[in-house]
């Protein structure tokens, strides 16, 4: 089935989740290859099976090489430990899930594989190349779109699970779209995230050799004082052919004082640490 047909099927079944970015009214109909709101604003479904909910130009740091490298790392299971824990936090049965800043889409797809594709799962990003790449492995229960965090294209109280994996947050918008008893699950890196790569790039430069995300955690807990925090830490074996992808997928090598690593130094990375906190608030 063509991507546009898969998207049309998804939207026909889930039109009630989306609202017009112009007038904020719920979309009510799908006509041919468009969705339409009561004020007759319409958005077209692209041939790749996506919709662009942003009507202004967006600049993004994600280029094709970075997205492809990220995909290969994710497909090798880099985030699987995180996704297994997230899956444990979500009740069984159909949920409306949104992945905030979904990139090239692999984490959401792997989560849905764990959940046997029972959900209506939506990924969005401001990066059109990332969203287009996401559609290369669509299922009937998944949809990807270009959207703005500050103006989410979802109706009030329509989303059961918000997954925010290393992306910025818009808590006012999250509070608007989350359904009763829904979960907001935010993942932030801890001090030993990508520790081995940081050591090679920065040595003992304390400013760059570790993460400190206490301010992010504190802000989340300020908004949601009853939230729970789970620490997840594991090591991923890194095949030689993926070491270059690890370098490309992260902006770490752009940092001030980053060492220009040789190919041999890059290939000496045989494993990498994933160290995160998962913040979970149930509404």
Secondary structure, 3 states (H helix, E strand, C coil): CCHHHHHHHHHHHHHHHEECCCCCCEEEEEECCEEEECCCCEEECCCCCEEECCCCCCCCCCCHHHHHHHHHHHHCCCCHHHHHHHHHHCCCCCCEEEEECCCCCHHHHHHHHHCCCCCEEEEEECCHHHHHHHHHHCCCCEEEEECECCECCECCCCEEEEEEECCCCCHHHHHHHEEEEEEEEEEEECCCCCHHHHHHHHCCCHHHHCCCCHHHHHHHHHHCCCCEEEEEEEEEECCHHHHHHHHHHCHHHHCCCCCCCCHHHHHCCCEEEEEEEEEEEEC
